Amino acid sequence: MAKEYRHGAYVKEVGSSLAAPRTNETGLHVVFGTAPVNMVEEPEKAVNRLIMVNTFEEAEEKLGYSGDFEKYTLCQVMDAYFKLFAVGPVVFCNVLDPAKHKKENEEKEYQVVNKQVTVEEMGIIPSTLTVKTADDTALKRELDYITSFDEEEKLVITLFSSGKGANAASLKVKSSSVAPELVTETEIIGGVDVATGKETGLELVRRVYPKCGWFPGYIMAPGWSHKKAVAAVMAAKCREINGVFRCECLIDLDTEAAKRYTDCKKVKEENGLSSESMIVLYPMVLAGGKKYYYSAVYGAMTAQTDADNDSVPSVSPSNRLLNADGAVLADGTELWLDQPEANMLNGQGIVTVLNSGGMRSWGNNTAAYPDVTETKDRWISCRRAFSWWGNTFIVTCSEKVDSPANYRLIESIVDAENIRGNSYVQQGKFAGIRMEYHGQDNSPEELLEGKIEVKQYIAPFTPAEYILNTLSFDPALLENSLGGSN
């Protein structure tokens, strides 16, 4: 269709805009799941591809949006990051393929009202439409009609006044719809096609840095991470990303298996959730009448916490407001834990939700606890700080690779890191950081092989998890108050 020629003054109204998202630069949060890509212009370009977005509008444009979080798991992440917390960016990977995960709809006849027809079926793929008038005159998209989606996510066919069906009283419509229920954990896990070399699902974690220019900070899959096989692969992908980087992953504990908080330890153990790279979360979260997997909201909350700390992940994401109204199970049952119950979960390496002046995240331990008590691997804030520091060193030092291996190079590496470390120490973000070079660690043979080894010591602050105030009665204070002393 020819583009409309415009001449004059125009006005366009839009709905209330969302707050501009703050930028979190600790590491990219990479999310795998399903999105209603049938609603975008070129759905095939939104399948098994890493799509980095900075705003809700951009996410909706590139991936589509639906309020059905169970079918379209990526949409709850869009809501959590851009609406609940107004923070970004986020990297999305949709695995729902309209060419594969689809179902056929029967032909139905609809009455035309004001040159429009609203199709009843949900998830329609516009490119599959067959539209005919009552006398079986075939209509062509973009020549005789255009399509759009209304606020209820239903497809609307609008007839052109100059098209074949301009005066049609009814239309016969046949179509295909996406079927997110056909997506399985196999698509989330993904792999590499031996014949084509194409990577899908979680295998694409390795492409985040080459494509987006920054390393991953979190790997997430709300709606899928509670499955044992998915969680295991997510943890495996956290290490040696591109051979050098590492990050953490957010794992939802299955609330259908753990209907009571006392079931959580057993479910965690049965699913093998014991990696220091895992942050295990229980239960789900309710916000604005919508039910979210906890990982979606926790990830957004962490991104905001990091952004508030100048994008340095050294502050614990525990005891932070979740901008939520309650905690629920998958079946909608509300769960109101008290502090001793929440603390019991913390002692099992599980982060939960506690209502204390608002719904808050509660828990500082990675999934490795209590079996692992090593400081850097037990505390979430320390584990994240170590990963982030190592990743940023790799990025900043990479420009020095292949320089002449002389003392000036060594000095520049050590000085740069100590200056950087001192800056964060002075800001109160780390207790201490120092880098050293020792000649005994660098033999002539290793230097001839082009290898330089330095040692760095970092100490992020551990969280003040336990604060005790010992109260006692002092009779002297009472005596003084009553005037009993001179």
GINORVEN-V393101 format. One record per backbone hydrogen bond with DSSP energy under -1.0 kcal/mol. CO is the residue of the C=O (numbers start at 0). NH is the residue of the N-H. E is the energy in kcal/mol with one decimal. If there is no record, write none. Layout:
# GINORVEN-V393101
co={CO,CO}
nh={NH,NH}
e={E,E}
This chain:
# GINORVEN-V393101
co={21,27,27,28,29,30,32,33,34,35,36,41,42,50,52,54,55,56,57,58,59,66,67,71,73,74,75,76,77,78,78,79,80,85,87,89,90,91,92,93,96,96,99,100,102,107,109,112,114,115,116,122,124,125,129,130,131,132,136,139,139,139,143,144,145,147,149,153,154,155,156,157,159,162,164,168,170,171,172,173,174,175,176,178,179,183,183,184,185,187,190,192,197,199,200,201,202,203,204,206,207,208,214,216,217,218,219,220,220,223,226,227,228,229,230,231,232,235,237,239,240,240,244,247,248,250,253,259,262,263,264,265,266,267,268,271,274,276,277,278,279,280,283,284,285,285,286,289,291,292,292,293,294,295,296,297,298,299,300,301,302,303,305,306,311,319,325,326,327,328,332,337,338,339,340,341,342,344,344,345,350,351,353,353,357,358,359,360,361,363,365,367,373,373,374,377,378,379,380,381,382,383,384,385,386,387,388,389,390,391,392,393,396,397,399,403,405,406,407,408,409,410,411,412,413,414,415,416,417,418,419,420,421,422,423,424,431,433,435,437,438,442,443,444,445,446,454,456,458,462,473,474,475,476,477,478}
nh={87,216,217,90,219,92,94,73,36,38,39,44,45,91,89,58,59,60,61,62,63,68,71,74,77,78,79,80,81,82,83,84,86,21,23,52,30,50,32,47,99,100,101,178,176,172,170,115,158,112,156,177,127,128,173,138,171,135,132,142,143,144,159,141,157,155,152,149,118,147,116,145,162,165,167,111,109,131,107,129,104,124,102,181,182,186,187,188,189,201,199,196,192,202,203,204,205,206,207,210,211,212,27,247,29,249,31,223,224,226,230,231,232,233,234,235,236,238,246,242,243,244,240,218,278,280,257,262,266,267,268,269,270,272,271,273,277,248,366,250,350,252,327,291,324,325,289,286,284,295,296,297,298,299,300,301,302,303,304,305,306,307,310,309,313,360,285,334,283,331,328,341,342,343,344,345,346,347,349,348,281,361,355,359,355,321,353,318,351,379,368,371,376,377,378,365,382,383,384,385,386,387,388,389,390,391,392,393,394,395,396,397,399,400,402,405,409,410,411,412,413,414,415,416,417,418,419,420,421,422,423,424,425,426,428,427,458,456,454,440,441,446,447,448,450,449,435,433,430,464,477,478,479,480,481,483}
e={-2.6,-3.3,-1.3,-2.7,-2.7,-2.2,-2.6,-2.5,-2.4,-2.1,-1.5,-1.7,-2.1,-2.8,-2.2,-1.9,-2.8,-2.2,-2.1,-2.4,-1.6,-1.4,-2.5,-1.1,-1.8,-2.2,-2.6,-2.8,-2.2,-2.0,-2.2,-1.3,-2.6,-2.7,-2.9,-2.7,-3.2,-2.7,-1.9,-3.6,-2.0,-3.8,-1.4,-2.6,-2.6,-3.4,-2.5,-1.2,-2.9,-2.7,-3.2,-2.9,-2.4,-1.6,-2.0,-3.0,-3.6,-2.1,-1.9,-1.2,-3.4,-1.0,-2.5,-3.6,-2.6,-3.4,-2.0,-2.5,-2.6,-1.6,-2.1,-2.1,-1.2,-1.3,-1.8,-2.7,-2.9,-2.2,-2.5,-2.5,-2.9,-2.8,-2.5,-2.5,-1.4,-1.0,-1.1,-2.7,-2.5,-2.0,-2.4,-3.4,-2.7,-1.6,-2.4,-1.7,-1.0,-1.8,-1.5,-2.1,-3.1,-1.8,-2.5,-1.5,-2.8,-2.0,-2.3,-2.5,-2.5,-2.1,-2.6,-2.1,-1.8,-2.5,-2.2,-1.9,-2.2,-1.0,-1.8,-2.0,-2.0,-2.7,-2.7,-1.5,-2.1,-2.9,-2.3,-2.1,-2.1,-2.9,-2.3,-2.7,-1.7,-2.4,-1.4,-1.5,-1.5,-2.9,-2.5,-2.6,-3.1,-3.0,-1.5,-3.4,-3.5,-1.6,-2.0,-2.7,-2.8,-1.3,-1.1,-3.2,-2.3,-1.5,-2.8,-2.7,-2.1,-2.1,-2.5,-2.8,-2.3,-2.3,-2.4,-1.2,-1.8,-2.3,-3.0,-3.0,-2.7,-1.8,-2.1,-2.6,-3.1,-1.8,-1.5,-2.1,-2.1,-1.4,-1.8,-1.8,-2.1,-2.3,-1.0,-2.7,-2.4,-2.8,-2.5,-2.6,-2.7,-3.3,-1.3,-1.8,-1.2,-2.1,-1.6,-2.9,-2.7,-2.5,-1.9,-2.5,-2.2,-2.7,-2.7,-2.4,-2.4,-2.7,-2.2,-2.0,-2.1,-2.7,-2.7,-1.1,-1.9,-1.0,-1.9,-2.3,-1.8,-2.8,-2.1,-2.2,-2.5,-2.8,-2.1,-2.0,-2.3,-2.6,-2.3,-2.9,-2.7,-1.8,-1.6,-2.2,-2.6,-1.3,-2.4,-1.5,-2.4,-3.2,-2.9,-1.3,-1.8,-2.5,-2.3,-1.1,-2.6,-1.5,-3.4,-2.3,-2.8,-2.2,-1.1,-2.6,-2.6,-2.0,-1.8,-2.8}
